[in-house]
Amino acid sequence: MTEFDEARPEAMPRAAWLLDMLPGLVAYFDRTLHYRYANATYAAWSGHDPAWIVGRSCREVVGEMNYPQVLPRLEEALQGQRVTYEYTLFDGPEARRVQGSYVPDLDDRGVVRGIVVLVTDISVRRDLEARIAETEGMFDDAFRHAPVGMAVSDPSGRLERVNQAFATMLGRPIEHLVGTDFRTITHPDDIEAEDRRFGQVADGRRDGYRMDKRFLRPGGEIVHTTLAVSAVRDGEGKPVRFIAQIEDVTDRRRAEREQQEINARLTLAMEAVRGGFWHIDVTSRRFEMSPSFLRFVVGSDVGGSLDLDDYASRILPTTREGASVQALLDGTIDETSVEYELQTVDGPRWMRCDRRLLRAPDGTPRRIVGVSIDISEDHERQRKAELAAETDPLTGLLNRRGLDERLAQIRSGLPIGVLAIDLDRFKAVNDGFGHFVGDAVLVEVAERLRNAVRPTDHLARLGGDEFAVLLPDSSPERVAIVVARIERALNHPMTWVDAVVPIHASIGAVTMANAQAGGAAEGFGTAWRRADAALYDTKRVRHLQLPVPSEGHAVSPPARPPQG
């Protein structure tokens, strides 16, 4: 840069350190688009020392992802045009939004001799603009679609904006309400009370207020509401807008008898995250579903509802008895929660159903209200958790707990073959090849066992190199056949990367009589001890003289074990 400064002292400020203090990127390109200067911020962004940058080409420094974006703009600047534009600057996997300004450096004849570059990070600004737009959009959407009335007024009380719910509540078009002073649509007896509260908020003596208020419809009809008002203030604390939420409570006061049912539905709705509502009239047994629940079950809410028998028929038989509402219909209980599997338009789904009985003042059952919630995902997670608790994580075979569960499920009265399997000299494999290869051997043994038995047989890894096999409904002859098949499957080596890993196994086998449930576990314990003793008798009789894996043949495990 010294040589450049001497040749062009006017091309670069002498106080370059001032440029280093700037938060933006400052650089200078000559006509060949080689750097002649880069400030400290530019160097920090690029991850290079300024001295390294000077003299290098633009393409080399900005990288192949950024160069196609900046080149056309640089070429415009070389033609004498001042260029300002926004683009996305990539730094490896990271990206930020920036604004680039390219100013041609002209000599006395107006010839471009270089380009002054200023790049500033506008990501924060863009994020702020996006958040503001998102906030405004969310407010606008919430305002327009709010289920209660919404209104915005200026500090004098003149309405500037109202939503459709408020206009419908007062029986007036939106355009007739905008520009109206709220006092003109307020019941005369409520004007003074609200004016006092409104003035206190305007004076800063309170932040907002709530009150019961009566509005007037065009014909003089009274609308009973609950009103909540808050102020939006400027930086000096002066109110610039008032926002009101208005809930129509006229029907609520007219229909106190129906409030119990409404409260029951709302309570159930608050407890549910998804699903649908339904109710049953106890006297007529009429069953009605909410439109959303009907769509969930049959795919459409057009054409009426299902009756109670139709709905019950959609509950899978294995869970139908537990889903019965008969106790509620009889009035013997007031509420219950059950789970059942329901046939829906999307197939069987597990549902949790909360039901509550509403009674007449004399205690007679009047109506059952309920909400059914799809809990299929939770049910599946629970099933997988239970499966994981019964499974060996390395081989995918059953563990001892899973083996006990399967044994309890085997039909009584049928003989069961019990096989105890132990890998011979497995410690030598671990010592010679490493535990990583040892684990691969266990996985391989598990796969060979799967291929050697029926799908209805049960395989387990009990720990270390010990395996067990349960053969339901197996005579001693079939057990012997399976033992021979497993011996052939297991007793041959496994190739691992560039090494041959020996696999040898000993098997002990017995047949146990499958007693009734109470005696099955005891019988298995005895049979397992016999099978284990037979296994070690096999080891002694065979006088196994198996070769120990040589440490000279040990291999380093690859990045991941081979599949299968």
Number of C-alpha atoms within 10 A of each C-alpha: 15 9 9 12 15 10 10 10 12 10 19 15 11 10 8 13 11 10 17 17 11 14 14 21 22 22 23 24 26 18 17 11 19 19 23 25 24 24 22 23 20 23 20 12 11 16 12 13 14 19 13 12 22 19 15 15 16 20 16 11 19 16 14 11 13 17 15 12 13 18 14 11 19 24 16 15 24 25 12 20 15 17 16 15 12 14 14 15 19 15 15 8 5 7 11 13 17 19 17 20 19 26 22 25 21 15 12 6 6 10 13 19 16 24 27 19 22 17 20 16 18 16 15 12 12 13 12 12 12 12 12 12 12 12 12 12 12 12 12 13 11 13 21 17 14 15 14 16 24 25 23 22 22 18 18 14 18 19 20 16 18 22 21 20 22 24 20 13 20 21 14 14 13 16 11 9 21 18 14 16 16 18 16 12 17 18 19 13 10 15 17 12 12 19 14 11 18 22 15 15 21 22 13 14 10 14 16 19 16 15 15 14 22 23 22 18 18 10 7 10 13 16 19 21 19 15 19 17 20 19 25 15 15 10 6 6 12 15 19 14 21 24 18 20 19 23 21 21 14 15 11 13 11 10 9 11 11 11 13 12 18 13 11 17 18 12 11 18 16 8 11 17 11 12 18 22 22 18 20 21 16 20 10 9 14 13 19 19 22 16 17 14 22 22 17 17 23 15 13 15 16 10 6 11 19 16 14 13 9 11 15 16 12 15 21 17 13 9 15 16 12 11 18 12 16 10 13 20 20 12 17 11 13 16 17 15 13 15 19 22 22 22 16 17 14 10 9 16 21 23 20 20 21 19 23 21 25 22 17 10 8 6 9 13 20 17 22 24 22 24 25 23 21 22 20 15 11 11 15 12 12 12 12 12 12 12 13 15 14 21 20 19 12 12 19 16 24 26 23 18 15 22 21 14 13 16 20 15 9 17 14 18 13 15 19 26 27 25 26 26 25 20 20 19 19 21 17 17 23 17 16 20 23 17 14 14 22 20 18 20 25 21 18 18 23 22 17 16 21 16 12 19 18 12 9 10 17 20 24 25 25 18 10 12 19 14 24 25 21 23 21 23 20 20 17 15 11 14 22 16 10 20 20 13 15 22 17 13 17 22 16 12 12 16 10 17 13 10 12 13 20 21 20 18 22 22 23 23 25 20 26 23 19 22 17 14 15 9 12 18 16 12 14 22 12 12 22 21 14 19 23 22 15 19 20 17 15 15 18 10 8 10 9 13 9 11 9 14 20 12 13 8 13 19 15 12 15 11 6 7 13 9 7 9
